[in-house]
């Protein structure tokens, strides 16, 4: 079903196509009517947001561990705690 509503959108190509292909930003009504706001300002803001998203996700990937590693670390910590409590007390 098609609604009779038109929206202004900005489509930004990804700086890193491994994460996403394009980002689509839907502008608020009256975004261009604010004083001192130009189309270039809005485009720069959309590109800045897309770049921040890519930087945050790349940084997170470098330091993340897979879930089984967390499970193994928890099992090791539990085993060490049990051994300490069993033989010290």
N, C-alpha and C positions, 0 to 999 in steps of 0.2 A: 504494500500500500504506500502511496506517495502522498506526503503532506504538502500543503501549499505554503511552506515556509522556506525562505531563502536565508542563507547564512553566509557570512564572509569567512573564508578559511585561508590559512597560510600553510603551504606544504613545504617542508624543509627536507632536503636530501641529507642523509646520514653522513657524518664525518667518518664513521667506521661501519661499513656495510655488513660486518660480521654480526653486529647486534641488532640492527634494524635497518630497513630499506629507506623509509621515509617517516617523518613525523608530521602529523596533521594537527594544527592548532585552530580552534574555532574562536573567532573574535567575539567579544561581548558587543551587544548593541551600543552604539555610541562611543566605541573605543577610539575612532578617528576624530570624534568631535571634541575630545579633550583639548585644551589649549596647549600649544607647543608640542603636540604629538604628530609625527609624520609617519608615512608608510615605512620609511627607512628605519625609524626608531622601533616600530613594531616588528619588522623583519629581523633587526639586530637582536632584539630581546628573544624572539623565538629561536634564533640560531644559538644564542648564549645558553638557553635552557636545554636545547638538544646536546650541546657540547658538554654541559655539566652532567647530564644523564650518562653520556658515554664515559666520561672520566670517572664518575663514581662507580659504574659497573665494572670497568676494567680494573680499578684499584681493588674492588671487592673480590674479583676473581683471583688476583695474585695471592691473596692471603687466606683464601678459604680452604678448608679441609673437607674431604668427602664425609658423608654421614657415618660410614663404617669406621672411619678413623676415630671419630668422637666416641662411638660405641666401644671400640677397643680401649681407648684411653680411660673411659669410665670403668670398664671391667678391670683394668690393671690397677687403677686407684682403689677400687673396692677390694681387690685381692690384697693389696698392700695394707690397707686399713684393717682388714680381717686378720692378717698375719700379725700385725702389731698388737692388736687387742687380744689375740689368742695366746701369744707367747709372753707378752709383757704383764698382763694382768693375772 
